[in-house]
Amino acid sequence: MLTDTSGRSFDFASVTRGKLTYLYFGYTHCPDACPTTMADLATAYDRQPASVRRQVDVVFVTVDPRRDTGPVLRRWLDHFGRSFIGLRGTQKAIETAEQAAGVPLAPPEKVKGKNYSVAHSTYLLPYSPDGRAHVAYVQGFHSSDYAHDLPKLLRYSGRSER
């Protein structure tokens, strides 16, 4: 089970049902991919009208629960978007969530002391309102790509479109 930054359990399927939800697995001490991806996604999100933003969730799951406590994760996410959702859990729970999302698991890192690196995927998965990830973004996409695709991804509502 994963919990949000306040320690409350988080049921991904029920909380995000009917929304466009961007899911990313990363960590707050990441020197490159995580802050870049979150900043680009925040820029694309902020370019949308409020009516569209209400239909979008951004969920960031830490792969470094040892350092990324709830408060640490919340402070870091607030730099990008106060509505962004931060999740954490045991290493096993995080790996289970990654597997359920189809994200390749990174090899485990050897942890020594306070400073260590963490390997992780750079997949950003946008789950459309129909509950499916119709595309997977990898490192190298930019805010203009996300902004361009966002309205299109919202159209996948689960209703047949004829």
Secondary structure as GFF3:
##gff-version 3
##sequence-region A 1 162
A	DSSP	beta_strand	3	4	.	.	.	ID=ss1
A	DSSP	alpha_helix	12	16	.	.	.	ID=ss2
A	DSSP	beta_strand	20	26	.	.	.	ID=ss3
A	DSSP	alpha_helix	33	46	.	.	.	ID=ss4
A	DSSP	alpha_helix	50	53	.	.	.	ID=ss5
A	DSSP	beta_strand	56	62	.	.	.	ID=ss6
A	DSSP	alpha_helix	70	78	.	.	.	ID=ss7
A	DSSP	beta_strand	85	88	.	.	.	ID=ss8
A	DSSP	alpha_helix	91	101	.	.	.	ID=ss9
A	DSSP	beta_strand	124	127	.	.	.	ID=ss10
A	DSSP	alpha_helix	143	154	.	.	.	ID=ss11
###
